[in-house]
Amino acid sequence: MSHPGLQAAVEMMRAAGVSEPAIAVFATYHGQLQSGQTGVIPEETIEPLTDVPALGDVTASDTDRREALARTVVLKLNGGLGTSMGMSGPKSLVEVRGGLSFLDIVIRQVRTLRDRFDVDLPLLLMNSFSTRDATLEALEAYPDLAVPGIPLDIVQNREPKLTEDDLAPVRWPDNPHLEWCPPGHGDVYVSLYASGVLDTLRERGYEYLFLSNIDNLGATADPDLAAWMRAGQVPYAAEVCERTHNDRKGGHLAVRRSDGRLVLRDNGAVAPGEMEFFQDVELHSTFHTNNLWVNIEALHDQLTRTGGVIGLPMIANRKTVDPTIPSSTPVIQIESAMGAAIEVFEGARAIRIPRERFRPVKTTNELLLLRSDRYELTDTFELAARFETPDPFIDLGPVNAHIADFDEHFGRGAPSLRDCTMLRVRGDLTFGADVRCVGDVDVVVDHPSLVPDGAELTDGGADVIEAR
C-alpha cells in the first residue's frame, strides 16, 4: 500500500468504520486504476449467448416450489435516492399505485408468497447510508415483516471519491458529505459477508438469494425459478429478456472465448469503435435484467477464499464532486456491478424470462405508465399489463423530469393511455381528471396550460387545451 492516494483513502475509510473486507475490495480496484486497467471487453474475445432456456418451459410441482421458496431469501437493492427524478429521499418510497409505494408493494408481494406456500421467505434490503433511516422508519408500519433472527437490512459500504490527477480522496469543505460515494451494487456481496448476515442465512438453512432492484416491480421471487435453481444445483443464474431496438443500450451477457465463462458487458465495457456490435439486437439478442439468483453456499465459499474480494470487474465512473456543479472538481467513483459476478461462478447460467419480470422505473415517464390504466395490481400485488398491445412511447419533457413537478402536472391522476401509442409533452401542461389520450399525442405549449377534466387528446387535438 505504497501509493499515497490509497493510503489516505484507507485511513479515511477506517476512520468512518468501513469494514476491512470492503477496504480490501477498494484497494484492489485502486491498484487497477493505478495500472490503467479499463475493463473493456472487445468483441473478438466473446461469442453471442444463444440457446438460453426459457422460464416458460420450467415445470415444477407445488411441493418443489414450496421447498425451494422455504430456502430462499429476497434481497432488494434499496440504495437509490432517485436523483434522476429530483429526489433527496429513498426512491422506494415514491407512490406507484393506489397510495402504495415501491416498498409497500414489494412487502405485499413477499407476504402473498408467504401465505400461498406457507414459508417464511425473508425480505432483506440493501440500504445505503443515504436511504437507511427513512426506510427503517417506513418499515415501522410492518411490525410482523421481519423473520426472527434475520435483519431487515444490510448497509451498503461507502468510499471516497478520488481526484483524477493523483487518485487521492477529494476534499469538498462546502459539503463534506459529497466527498463520499457508494461503490455500486456489486458491493452487495462483500456487505453480506462482512456484516455476518451471509453466515446467519447459512446457519438457518437458506440456500438461495434472489436479488433485484426495488424499482422493478416485475421481479418477484418466482417459485418456478426457485425450484429450477434448486433442482439443477445452479450456483448462479441471471435472468435475461429478449432484446428490442429500445433495449440496445442495455448490458448483455456473452460467452468468453478463452474459458467459456459467461460475462456481462455493459455500455462502459465496449471497446472503442465497437458500439455497433454492442447495440446489434440480432447479434446479441438478449439483455441483462439485473434479476439474479445466487447459491448462498457457493457465494460463501468464494468470499471466504478471497477474504471478501470476489473479483468483479471495476467500473471507473467519472463525474464531478458536486454533480450539480459541472465546474467542480473532476473525480473518479470506483464502482462494480453485481451482475458481473456471473463470470466468477463455474456453471453459472442464464434463463430467459418474459418482459413482465422487467418493469423498472428510472424516470417519470415510466412512472406515469405504471400509474395509468395500462397496468393494474393483481390480488397477489403483481404488476400486470391490462392489454396485449405495446406500451405507448412516453416523453414528458424536462419540465416533468422531477417528481415534484410531475406530481403537480398529474395531480388529478394519470390520463387514460389505453388507446395511446405516443404521448409527448413539451412545455408546462397540467392534466385534469379523467383525461383520455388517443393515438399519437404530441403537445407543445409555450405558456402554462391545462387539459380540462374529461378531455380527449388526439393527434392534432390540441384545441381542447386551455390557458392556466
C-alpha positions as CSV (number, residue, x, y, z in Angstrom):
1,M,0.0,0.0,0.0
2,S,2.7,2.4,-1.1
3,H,0.5,4.7,-3.2
4,P,-0.1,7.9,-1.1
5,G,-3.6,8.4,-2.5
6,L,-4.6,4.8,-1.5
7,Q,-3.1,5.3,2.0
8,A,-5.1,8.4,2.5
9,A,-8.3,6.7,1.3
10,V,-7.8,3.7,3.5
11,E,-7.2,5.9,6.6
12,M,-10.4,7.9,5.8
13,M,-12.4,4.6,5.4
14,R,-11.1,3.1,8.6
15,A,-11.9,6.3,10.5
16,A,-15.5,6.1,9.1
17,G,-15.9,2.5,10.3
18,V,-15.8,0.8,6.9
19,S,-15.2,-2.9,7.2
20,E,-11.8,-4.4,6.4
21,P,-13.1,-6.6,3.6
22,A,-14.7,-3.6,1.9
23,I,-11.4,-1.7,2.2
24,A,-9.6,-4.7,0.7
25,V,-12.0,-4.6,-2.3
26,F,-11.4,-0.8,-2.7
27,A,-7.7,-1.3,-2.5
28,T,-7.8,-3.9,-5.3
29,Y,-9.7,-1.6,-7.5
30,H,-7.4,1.4,-6.7
31,G,-4.5,-0.8,-7.8
32,Q,-6.3,-1.5,-11.1
33,L,-6.8,2.3,-11.6
34,Q,-3.1,2.8,-11.0
35,S,-2.2,0.3,-13.6
36,G,-4.6,1.8,-16.2
37,Q,-7.0,-1.2,-16.4
38,T,-10.2,-0.3,-18.3
39,G,-12.4,-3.3,-18.0
40,V,-13.1,-3.2,-21.8
41,I,-14.4,-6.4,-23.4
42,P,-13.5,-6.4,-27.1
43,E,-16.0,-8.1,-29.5
44,E,-13.3,-10.5,-30.7
45,T,-13.0,-12.0,-27.2
46,I,-16.6,-13.1,-26.9
47,E,-19.3,-15.0,-28.6
48,P,-23.0,-14.3,-28.5
49,L,-25.1,-16.1,-25.9
50,T,-27.5,-18.4,-27.6
51,D,-29.9,-21.3,-26.7
52,V,-30.9,-19.8,-23.4
53,P,-33.6,-21.9,-21.6
54,A,-36.9,-20.2,-21.0
55,L,-38.7,-19.8,-17.7
56,G,-41.9,-20.8,-19.6
57,D,-40.5,-24.3,-20.2
58,V,-39.8,-24.9,-16.5
59,T,-42.1,-27.3,-14.7
60,A,-42.3,-27.9,-11.0
61,S,-44.7,-29.3,-8.5
62,D,-46.2,-27.3,-5.7
63,T,-44.0,-29.3,-3.3
64,D,-40.9,-28.4,-5.3
65,R,-41.9,-24.8,-5.3
66,R,-42.6,-24.8,-1.5
67,E,-39.3,-26.5,-0.6
68,A,-37.4,-24.1,-2.8
69,L,-39.1,-20.9,-1.5
70,A,-38.6,-22.1,2.0
71,R,-34.8,-21.9,1.4
72,T,-34.9,-18.6,-0.5
73,V,-34.2,-15.0,0.7
74,V,-35.4,-12.0,-1.3
75,L,-32.8,-9.2,-1.4
76,K,-33.8,-5.9,-2.8
77,L,-31.4,-3.1,-3.7
78,N,-32.6,0.0,-1.9
79,G,-29.7,2.4,-2.0
80,G,-31.0,4.8,-4.6
81,L,-32.2,8.3,-3.9
82,G,-34.0,8.8,-7.2
83,T,-31.7,11.8,-8.0
84,S,-32.6,11.5,-11.7
85,M,-36.2,12.4,-10.6
86,G,-35.0,15.3,-8.4
87,M,-35.5,13.4,-5.2
88,S,-33.4,13.6,-1.9
89,G,-35.0,10.6,-0.2
90,P,-35.4,6.8,-1.0
91,K,-36.8,6.2,-4.4
92,S,-38.6,3.2,-3.0
93,L,-40.9,5.4,-1.0
94,V,-42.4,7.0,-4.2
95,E,-46.1,6.2,-4.6
96,V,-46.7,3.9,-7.6
97,R,-50.4,3.0,-7.5
98,G,-53.3,3.3,-5.1
99,G,-51.3,5.0,-2.4
100,L,-48.7,2.2,-2.3
101,S,-45.0,2.9,-2.8
102,F,-42.4,0.5,-4.3
103,L,-41.6,-0.7,-0.8
104,D,-45.2,-1.2,0.1
105,I,-45.8,-3.3,-3.0
106,V,-42.7,-5.4,-2.6
107,I,-43.7,-6.2,1.0
108,R,-47.1,-7.3,-0.1
109,Q,-45.6,-9.5,-2.9
110,V,-43.5,-11.2,-0.3
111,R,-46.4,-11.6,2.1
112,T,-48.5,-13.2,-0.6
113,L,-45.9,-15.8,-1.4
114,R,-45.5,-16.5,2.4
115,D,-49.2,-17.1,2.7
116,R,-49.6,-19.1,-0.5
117,F,-46.7,-21.5,0.2
118,D,-46.6,-21.4,4.0
119,V,-43.0,-20.3,4.1
120,D,-41.1,-17.6,5.9
121,L,-39.4,-16.1,2.8
122,P,-37.3,-13.3,4.4
123,L,-37.1,-9.8,2.8
124,L,-33.7,-8.3,3.1
125,L,-33.0,-4.7,1.9
126,M,-29.6,-3.3,1.0
127,N,-29.8,0.3,2.1
128,S,-27.2,3.0,1.6
129,F,-26.1,5.5,4.2
130,S,-28.5,7.9,2.5
131,T,-31.6,5.7,2.5
132,R,-31.4,3.7,5.7
133,D,-33.1,6.0,8.2
134,A,-36.1,6.9,6.1
135,T,-36.6,3.3,5.0
136,L,-36.4,1.9,8.5
137,E,-38.9,4.5,9.6
138,A,-41.3,3.4,6.8
139,L,-40.8,-0.3,7.9
140,E,-42.2,0.5,11.3
141,A,-45.7,0.2,9.7
142,Y,-44.9,-3.5,9.2
143,P,-44.0,-4.9,12.7
144,D,-44.6,-8.5,11.6
145,L,-42.4,-8.3,8.5
146,A,-39.1,-9.5,9.9
147,V,-38.3,-13.2,10.2
148,P,-36.9,-13.9,13.7
149,G,-33.1,-13.9,13.8
150,I,-32.7,-12.3,10.3
151,P,-32.3,-8.5,10.0
152,L,-34.4,-6.4,7.7
153,D,-31.4,-4.7,6.1
154,I,-27.7,-4.6,5.4
155,V,-26.0,-1.3,4.7
156,Q,-24.0,-0.6,1.6
157,N,-20.5,0.5,2.1
158,R,-19.1,3.9,1.2
159,E,-15.8,5.0,-0.2
160,P,-14.0,8.3,-1.0
161,K,-14.4,9.9,-4.4
162,L,-10.9,10.2,-5.9
163,T,-9.3,13.1,-7.7
164,E,-8.4,12.2,-11.3
165,D,-4.9,13.6,-11.1
166,D,-3.5,11.8,-8.1
167,L,-6.2,9.2,-7.2
168,A,-6.4,10.7,-3.7
169,P,-9.6,11.4,-1.7
170,V,-11.2,14.6,-2.9
171,R,-11.8,17.4,-0.4
172,W,-15.0,19.5,-0.6
173,P,-15.4,21.7,2.5
174,D,-18.6,23.2,1.2
175,N,-20.3,19.8,1.7
176,P,-18.1,17.0,3.1
177,H,-20.9,14.5,2.5
178,L,-20.1,14.8,-1.2
179,E,-16.6,13.5,-0.6
180,W,-18.1,10.0,-0.3
181,C,-19.9,7.8,-2.8
182,P,-21.5,4.3,-2.8
183,P,-19.4,1.6,-4.5
184,G,-22.1,0.4,-6.8
185,H,-24.4,-2.6,-6.3
186,G,-21.6,-5.0,-6.7
187,D,-20.9,-4.1,-3.1
188,V,-23.8,-6.3,-2.0
189,Y,-21.6,-9.4,-1.8
190,V,-18.9,-8.0,0.5
191,S,-21.6,-6.3,2.5
192,L,-23.3,-9.6,3.1
193,Y,-20.0,-11.2,4.0
194,A,-18.6,-8.5,6.3
195,S,-21.9,-7.9,8.2
196,G,-22.1,-11.6,9.1
197,V,-25.6,-11.9,7.5
198,L,-24.4,-14.4,5.0
199,D,-23.3,-16.7,7.8
200,T,-26.6,-16.2,9.5
201,L,-28.5,-17.2,6.4
202,R,-26.3,-20.3,6.0
203,E,-26.8,-21.3,9.6
204,R,-30.6,-21.1,9.3
205,G,-30.7,-23.3,6.3
206,Y,-31.3,-20.9,3.5
207,E,-29.8,-21.9,0.1
208,Y,-30.6,-19.1,-2.4
209,L,-30.6,-15.4,-2.7
210,F,-32.9,-13.7,-5.2
211,L,-31.5,-10.2,-5.9
212,S,-33.2,-7.4,-7.8
213,N,-33.7,-3.6,-7.9
214,I,-36.6,-2.4,-5.7
215,D,-37.9,-0.2,-8.5
216,N,-38.5,-3.3,-10.7
217,L,-41.9,-4.5,-9.5
218,G,-42.0,-7.3,-12.0
219,A,-39.1,-9.0,-10.2
220,T,-41.0,-11.3,-7.8
221,A,-39.5,-14.4,-6.2
222,D,-40.9,-16.7,-8.8
223,P,-41.4,-20.2,-7.3
224,D,-40.7,-21.9,-10.6
225,L,-37.4,-20.2,-10.9
226,A,-36.5,-21.1,-7.3
227,A,-37.4,-24.7,-8.0
228,W,-35.3,-24.7,-11.2
229,M,-32.3,-23.4,-9.3
230,R,-32.6,-26.0,-6.6
231,A,-33.3,-28.9,-8.9
232,G,-30.3,-28.2,-11.1
233,Q,-28.0,-27.1,-8.2
234,V,-27.3,-24.0,-10.2
235,P,-24.7,-21.8,-8.4
236,Y,-25.7,-18.6,-10.1
237,A,-28.3,-17.5,-12.6
238,A,-29.1,-14.3,-14.4
239,E,-32.5,-13.5,-15.9
240,V,-32.3,-12.2,-19.4
241,C,-35.0,-10.8,-21.7
242,E,-35.5,-10.7,-25.5
243,R,-33.8,-7.5,-26.8
244,T,-35.7,-4.9,-28.9
245,H,-34.4,-1.8,-30.5
246,N,-35.3,0.1,-27.3
247,D,-33.0,-2.2,-25.3
248,R,-29.9,-1.7,-27.5
249,K,-28.1,0.4,-24.9
250,G,-28.6,-2.1,-22.1
251,G,-26.0,-4.6,-20.9
252,H,-25.9,-8.1,-22.3
253,L,-24.3,-11.4,-21.4
254,A,-21.9,-13.2,-23.7
255,V,-19.6,-16.2,-23.7
256,R,-15.9,-15.5,-23.2
257,R,-13.9,-17.4,-25.8
258,S,-10.9,-18.1,-23.6
259,D,-12.6,-20.1,-20.9
260,G,-16.3,-20.4,-21.9
261,R,-17.5,-18.4,-18.9
262,L,-20.5,-16.1,-19.1
263,V,-19.6,-12.4,-18.8
264,L,-21.6,-9.2,-18.5
265,R,-20.7,-6.4,-20.9
266,D,-22.2,-3.1,-20.1
267,N,-22.1,0.1,-22.1
268,G,-18.9,1.2,-20.4
269,A,-17.1,-2.0,-21.3
270,V,-17.4,-1.6,-25.0
271,A,-14.1,-1.2,-26.9
272,P,-13.7,2.0,-28.9
273,G,-15.3,1.7,-32.3
274,E,-17.3,-1.4,-31.4
275,M,-20.6,0.2,-30.3
276,E,-22.3,-1.2,-33.4
277,F,-21.7,-4.7,-32.2
278,F,-22.9,-4.0,-28.7
279,Q,-26.1,-2.4,-30.0
280,D,-26.8,-5.1,-32.6
281,V,-30.0,-6.7,-31.2
282,E,-29.8,-9.6,-33.6
283,L,-26.2,-10.5,-32.8
284,H,-26.7,-10.1,-29.0
285,S,-30.4,-11.0,-28.8
286,T,-31.0,-10.7,-25.0
287,F,-30.3,-8.2,-22.4
288,H,-29.4,-8.5,-18.7
289,T,-32.2,-7.5,-16.3
290,N,-30.3,-7.4,-13.0
291,N,-32.5,-10.1,-11.6
292,L,-30.1,-12.6,-10.1
293,W,-30.2,-15.9,-8.2
294,V,-27.2,-16.9,-6.2
295,N,-26.4,-20.1,-4.2
296,I,-25.5,-18.9,-0.7
297,E,-23.0,-21.7,-0.1
298,A,-21.2,-21.1,-3.4
299,L,-21.1,-17.4,-2.6
300,H,-19.8,-18.0,0.9
301,D,-17.1,-20.3,-0.4
302,Q,-15.9,-17.8,-3.0
303,L,-15.9,-14.9,-0.5
304,T,-14.1,-16.9,2.2
305,R,-11.4,-17.9,-0.2
306,T,-10.8,-14.3,-1.2
307,G,-11.4,-12.5,2.0
308,G,-14.4,-10.8,0.6
309,V,-12.7,-9.7,-2.7
310,I,-15.0,-11.6,-5.1
311,G,-13.2,-10.2,-8.1
312,L,-15.8,-8.2,-10.0
313,P,-14.6,-6.0,-12.9
314,M,-14.0,-2.4,-11.9
315,I,-16.1,0.5,-13.3
316,A,-14.4,3.9,-13.2
317,N,-17.3,6.3,-13.1
318,R,-16.0,9.8,-14.0
319,K,-18.1,12.7,-12.5
320,T,-17.6,16.0,-10.7
321,V,-17.5,16.0,-6.9
322,D,-20.8,18.0,-6.8
323,P,-22.9,16.6,-9.6
324,T,-25.0,19.8,-9.7
325,I,-21.9,21.9,-10.4
326,P,-20.2,20.9,-13.7
327,S,-17.2,23.1,-12.9
328,S,-16.5,21.4,-9.6
329,T,-13.5,19.1,-9.1
330,P,-13.4,16.1,-11.6
331,V,-13.5,12.8,-9.6
332,I,-13.5,9.1,-10.2
333,Q,-16.0,6.9,-8.4
334,I,-14.9,3.3,-8.2
335,E,-17.9,1.0,-8.7
336,S,-18.8,-2.5,-9.6
337,A,-21.9,-4.3,-10.9
338,M,-23.4,-7.2,-9.0
339,G,-24.4,-8.9,-12.3
340,A,-20.7,-9.1,-13.3
341,A,-20.4,-11.9,-10.7
342,I,-21.7,-14.3,-13.3
343,E,-18.1,-14.9,-14.5
344,V,-16.9,-15.9,-11.1
345,F,-19.1,-19.0,-10.7
346,E,-18.3,-22.1,-12.7
347,G,-21.6,-23.5,-14.0
348,A,-23.4,-20.1,-13.9
349,R,-26.4,-20.0,-16.2
350,A,-28.8,-17.6,-17.9
351,I,-32.5,-18.1,-18.1
352,R,-34.9,-16.2,-20.5
353,I,-37.8,-14.6,-18.8
354,P,-40.9,-12.8,-20.2
355,R,-40.9,-9.0,-20.3
356,E,-43.4,-8.9,-17.4
357,R,-40.5,-9.6,-15.0
358,F,-38.8,-6.4,-16.1
359,R,-40.7,-3.3,-15.2
360,P,-38.1,-0.8,-13.9
361,V,-38.9,2.8,-13.2
362,K,-36.0,5.1,-13.9
363,T,-37.9,8.3,-14.9
364,T,-41.2,9.9,-14.5
365,N,-42.1,8.6,-18.0
366,E,-42.2,5.0,-16.7
367,L,-43.9,6.1,-13.5
368,L,-46.8,7.7,-15.5
369,L,-47.2,4.5,-17.4
370,L,-47.4,2.4,-14.3
371,R,-50.0,4.8,-12.8
372,S,-52.1,4.7,-15.9
373,D,-54.9,2.3,-16.9
374,R,-52.3,0.3,-19.0
375,Y,-51.4,-1.5,-15.7
376,E,-53.1,-2.9,-12.7
377,L,-52.1,-4.5,-9.4
378,T,-53.4,-8.0,-9.2
379,D,-54.8,-9.7,-6.0
380,T,-51.2,-11.0,-5.5
381,F,-49.8,-7.5,-5.9
382,E,-48.1,-8.3,-9.2
383,L,-47.9,-5.5,-11.7
384,A,-49.8,-6.8,-14.8
385,A,-50.3,-5.2,-18.2
386,R,-54.1,-5.0,-19.0
387,F,-53.7,-5.0,-22.8
388,E,-51.6,-7.0,-25.3
389,T,-50.8,-4.0,-27.4
390,P,-47.3,-2.5,-26.9
391,D,-46.9,0.2,-24.3
392,P,-47.0,3.7,-25.7
393,F,-43.8,5.8,-26.1
394,I,-43.9,8.5,-23.4
395,D,-41.7,11.6,-23.2
396,L,-43.0,14.1,-20.7
397,G,-40.1,16.5,-21.3
398,P,-37.7,18.2,-18.9
399,V,-40.5,20.2,-17.2
400,N,-41.7,16.9,-15.7
401,A,-38.3,15.3,-15.0
402,H,-38.5,15.9,-11.3
403,I,-41.1,14.1,-9.2
404,A,-42.4,17.3,-7.6
405,D,-43.2,18.9,-10.9
406,F,-44.6,15.6,-12.3
407,D,-47.0,15.3,-9.3
408,E,-48.1,18.9,-9.8
409,H,-48.9,18.4,-13.5
410,F,-50.6,15.0,-13.0
411,G,-52.1,15.6,-9.5
412,R,-55.6,14.7,-10.7
413,G,-54.4,11.3,-11.9
414,A,-52.7,9.8,-14.9
415,P,-54.6,10.1,-18.2
416,S,-56.0,7.0,-19.9
417,L,-53.4,5.5,-22.1
418,R,-55.4,2.5,-23.3
419,D,-55.6,3.7,-26.8
420,C,-52.5,5.8,-26.9
421,T,-49.4,4.9,-29.0
422,M,-47.4,8.0,-28.1
423,L,-47.6,10.8,-25.5
424,R,-45.1,13.6,-25.9
425,V,-45.4,16.8,-23.8
426,R,-43.3,19.8,-24.4
427,G,-44.0,22.7,-22.1
428,D,-45.8,23.5,-18.8
429,L,-49.0,21.4,-19.2
430,T,-51.3,20.3,-16.4
431,F,-53.7,17.4,-16.8
432,G,-57.1,17.4,-15.3
433,A,-59.0,14.3,-14.1
434,D,-60.2,11.6,-16.5
435,V,-58.2,12.8,-19.5
436,R,-58.0,10.4,-22.4
437,C,-55.1,10.1,-24.8
438,V,-55.7,8.5,-28.2
439,G,-53.2,7.7,-30.9
440,D,-50.0,9.7,-31.3
441,V,-50.4,12.7,-28.9
442,D,-47.7,15.4,-29.3
443,V,-48.4,18.6,-27.4
444,V,-46.3,21.8,-27.4
445,V,-47.3,24.7,-25.2
446,D,-45.4,27.9,-24.8
447,H,-47.2,29.1,-21.6
448,P,-48.8,27.4,-18.6
449,S,-51.7,25.4,-19.9
450,L,-54.4,23.0,-18.8
451,V,-56.1,19.9,-20.2
452,P,-59.6,20.1,-18.7
453,D,-61.3,17.3,-16.8
454,G,-62.7,14.7,-19.1
455,A,-61.0,16.0,-22.3
456,E,-59.7,13.8,-25.1
457,L,-56.3,14.4,-26.6
458,T,-55.6,13.2,-30.1
459,D,-53.1,13.8,-32.8
460,G,-53.8,17.4,-33.7
461,G,-56.4,17.7,-31.0
462,A,-54.6,20.5,-29.0
463,D,-57.7,22.7,-29.4
464,V,-59.0,21.3,-26.1
465,I,-56.1,22.8,-24.1
466,E,-56.9,25.9,-22.1
467,A,-54.6,28.6,-20.6
468,R,-53.9,28.1,-16.9
